[in-house]
Amino acid sequence: MLSQLTLRLDKVLKEKNPKLYNILNNPITFDEIKSVSENIKFPIPEDLLTLCRWKNGSKYNNEVKLGSLWMFPMNIFCPLSEGVEHYKLHSEMNNSLEREVFSENFFPIFYSGGGEQTLIDIDTNSKNYGGIFYFTLSDPDIDNIITSYADSLSNLLLSVIECYEQGVYYIDKNSGYLENNNELENRIFLKNNPNSDYWKFYSQFP
């Protein structure tokens, strides 16, 4: 299913967000996969590998405003090797917060550029294996620092695709930034991710 979704994502980004599409990296190589695998505790989920075999994240440019780099609001697609660097920093963050926020089963796949991260559970023994979670320290409305965000990577991508296809995500003609209709985004994400605490919470607000 995910390989078919990457075809739809490829098409919709070319049409709706071509500037971002043009800075996406080439597919990941076998050597890159091997290097990443040696630096994390658990095997890389096949769905994540499928996504990175389509495009391995996007190029980060300090001269480009963050709103132009987001694939979906607050989310820049992270190359797998950069994900490893964020992954290694998780233990340092645990020390700075003086409690375990990140366990070794959380691997970052998107980041906001301001500290937030979207994570995938990579522990094959976890009841939430393959689930997508959102990390933030800056949202006062969210009680948990890490909260469930999407039921799977496939469900996340399906939601993003539908938001582009239905005009919920669009590029502002003046700023060039990715903008969104919050209410419609909530509906689409909750429809596709009924187990998400994040979208259940925000669906309460019009």
Secondary structure, DSSP 8 states (H G I E B T S, - for coil): -HHHHHHHHHHHHHHH-HHHHTTB-----HHHHHHHHTTSSS---HHHHHHHHH---B---TTS-GGGT-SBTTBEE--HHHHHHHHHHHHHHHHHHTS----TTEEEEEE-SSS-EEEEE--TTSTTTT-EEEE-SS-TT-SSSEEEEESSHHHHHHHHHHHHHTTSEEE-TTT--EEE-HHHHHHHHHHH-TT-HHHHHHTT--
